[in-house]
């Protein structure tokens, strides 16, 4: 079975968007950053002072995270390999730990984003390629 993260694993993977499967409307994240190797998973969001709305850091494989050294609260969405949301930890402040059995990925977003997008356990996430921006019109 292919993982919902498959579009991010392709060698030529370009910008991607995170959606809730079966829901029309705005994407959950229009900027999807990945942490798929040991160094980027270990670093995570450390050293940053904020995370923009509609921005997500996808850490995989990952079933537990900590916020020791973090400078801002985050929402953490744990998802299984098929994209099903297993657990959401909202407004997680510094010096905390959380995890979810069966999770393939932890998706970190700015605090409040899970509620803003109406995410609930049982929703299914999917990753799709972001359509390129149309070229700017040339002056006449």
C-alpha positions in Angstrom: 0.0 0.0 0.0 1.4 3.4 -1.0 1.7 6.1 1.7 -0.2 9.4 1.5 3.3 11.0 1.5 4.3 9.3 -1.8 4.1 12.6 -3.8 6.7 14.1 -1.5 9.1 11.2 -2.0 9.6 11.5 -5.8 13.0 12.6 -6.8 11.6 15.5 -8.8 8.9 16.4 -6.2 8.1 20.0 -6.5 6.0 22.2 -4.3 3.1 20.3 -2.7 -0.2 21.1 -1.0 -1.8 19.2 2.0 -5.6 18.6 1.7 -8.3 16.8 3.6 -9.5 14.0 1.2 -13.1 14.4 0.0 -13.4 18.0 1.2 -13.5 20.8 -1.3 -12.2 24.2 -0.4 -9.0 25.6 0.9 -6.0 23.3 1.5 -4.7 22.7 5.0 -1.2 23.8 4.0 0.0 25.5 0.9 3.6 25.2 1.9 4.7 21.7 2.8 8.2 21.2 4.2 9.6 17.7 4.7 11.8 16.2 7.4 12.5 12.7 6.1 16.1 12.1 7.1 17.7 11.9 10.5 19.2 15.4 10.5 16.0 17.2 9.5 13.8 15.1 11.8 16.1 15.9 14.7 16.2 19.6 13.9 12.4 19.9 13.2 11.3 23.5 14.0 14.2 24.2 16.5 15.7 27.6 16.0 12.6 29.2 14.4 10.6 31.8 16.2 7.3 31.2 14.3 5.6 29.1 11.7 3.4 30.9 9.1 -0.2 30.0 8.7 -0.9 27.4 6.0 2.7 26.1 6.4 3.3 22.5 7.5 6.4 20.5 8.5 5.9 16.8 7.8 8.2 14.6 9.9 8.3 10.9 8.8 8.8 8.3 9.9 7.7 9.7 13.2 5.2 8.6 15.9 6.4 10.9 18.7 7.7 14.4 19.0 8.9 16.8 21.7 9.0 20.6 22.0 12.0 21.1 24.2 13.7 24.3 23.0 10.7 25.4 21.0 9.9 29.2 21.0 6.3 29.0 20.0 3.3 26.7 20.4 2.3 24.3 17.6 -0.5 22.0 16.6 0.7 18.4 15.9 -1.3 16.1 13.6 -0.4 12.4 13.7 -1.3 10.5 10.6 -1.2 6.8 9.6 0.3 5.7 6.3 -3.0 5.9 4.5 -3.4 9.6 5.6 -5.9 8.9 8.4 -5.5 11.4 11.3 -5.0 9.3 14.4 -4.5 12.1 16.9 -4.3 15.9 17.1 -2.4 17.7 19.9 -3.5 21.3 19.8 -1.5 24.3 21.1 1.4 22.3 22.3 3.8 24.5 24.3 7.5 24.2 24.9 9.0 21.3 27.0 6.2 18.8 26.2 6.2 15.3 24.6 3.4 13.6 22.7 3.0 10.6 20.4 0.5 8.3 18.7 0.7 4.6 18.2 0.4 3.6 14.6 1.5 7.0 13.2 3.7 7.2 10.2 4.0 11.0 10.3 3.8 14.0 12.6 2.7 17.1 10.9 3.6 20.3 12.7 1.7 23.5 12.1 1.2 26.9 13.9 -1.0 26.7 16.9 -4.7 27.1 16.0 -4.3 25.8 12.4 -6.0 22.4 13.2 -9.1 24.2 14.5 -9.0 26.8 11.7 -9.2 24.0 9.1 -11.7 21.9 11.1 -9.4 18.9 11.4 -10.6 15.9 13.4 -9.3 12.5 14.2 -10.6 10.2 11.4 -10.2 12.7 8.6 -7.9 11.6 5.8 -5.0 13.8 4.6 -3.6 13.7 1.1 -0.7 15.4 -0.6 -0.9 16.8 -4.1 1.4 18.7 -6.4 0.9 22.5 -6.2 -0.1 23.9 -9.5 2.4 26.3 -10.9 1.6 30.0 -10.6 0.5 31.5 -13.9 3.1 33.8 -15.5 2.8 37.5 -14.7 1.3 39.5 -17.6 3.8 41.4 -19.7 3.4 45.1 -19.9 2.1 46.4 -23.2 
